[in-house]
Amino acid sequence: NMRKIKVIICGCGKMGRIIINNLMESGVDIIGAFDHNLKVGVDVGSICGTEETGILISDINDLECSIQQNKPDICLVATKSFLKDVYDIFHTCAYYGVNVLSICEEAFYPYNSSPKLTSDLDKIARKNNCTLCGTGYQDVAWGYLITTIAGSFFKIGKIKGRSSYNVEDYGIALAQAHGAGLSLQQFEEELSSYTSEEKQKYLIEKGEFKPSYRWNTNGWIAAKLGLNVTSQNQFNRPIIADTDLISSTLGITIKKSNVIGMSSVVNTQTQEGIEIEFECIGKVYTQGEKDEYSFSLYDEKGEELITITIPEPQTVQRTCATVINRIPDIINAPAGFITTDSLGAPSYRAKPLNTYMN
């Protein structure tokens, strides 16, 4: 297929800029960029540190009109962390048969946290023959890396891991999803530390549950390994500032004893007896702190089989590169709201993306 893939992007913040820079080198045709108010009318080159491109950032409200006129192949969404916050963009794209690929963390495996919204979007996407999907760093690091290594063991009893990242690196949406800047009381109200299974089910049915990023990844791992989940719960622990800390992302000084982020532990039990337990820590880092990621597999007696540790995993760059590498997969995929466990691991793309099209 010699025609270039026509791409639009919604969200030109910290992550969007890196994605746009990657797109410029991947042989696609960027035909639109959208944001809300902050950067409207600005050339994307000026926010990406490249020369002028002639692509001006439009208001997100012009998305529908632009899609009708320009018929993009795919829309990349780099705005918010929860499905309900990106629902309108997904819906508009699906209605016009435009594929969507998003770094919205919940979109990675939203069937276990927002089933109604996901199935609504799935129906519209099937009807209009396009694919909706979430990807990012977790696609490989928290997903395929684990399930591939698991494939080299005969019996596993538990998968356990831990990941930490600096909320300053991503943008406002992620910082807020981790409670950065809140008081302890606000944290309890918005991200309550423990929610009973009954309350969880109730919130999920009402469409008001706030999954931590691990909630969706644990669901993904279980699906990829063919495990049936019998119960899953999450425990959010606020992380408190010892001193006043400046958050450039939030544009505030977080006062001592307010919240700089959270640790969320998600525990998943399965019918097959394999337990999945992951902790993710997202917070405003203090001087000298670095991202880290590790996971371990245990046998049925609890003996450690293997531990893999990745110091400084470059979470931001991995997320943005995975988006680019997944573009052909999403355009080639069956219609509907698809999760990447059904697509195979992402591939490195050495050639222009249109050469990978079916």
Order of alpha helices (4+ residues) and beta strands (2+ residues): beta-alpha-beta-alpha-beta-alpha-beta-alpha-beta-alpha-beta-alpha-beta-alpha-alpha-alpha-alpha-beta-beta-beta-beta-beta-beta-beta-alpha-beta
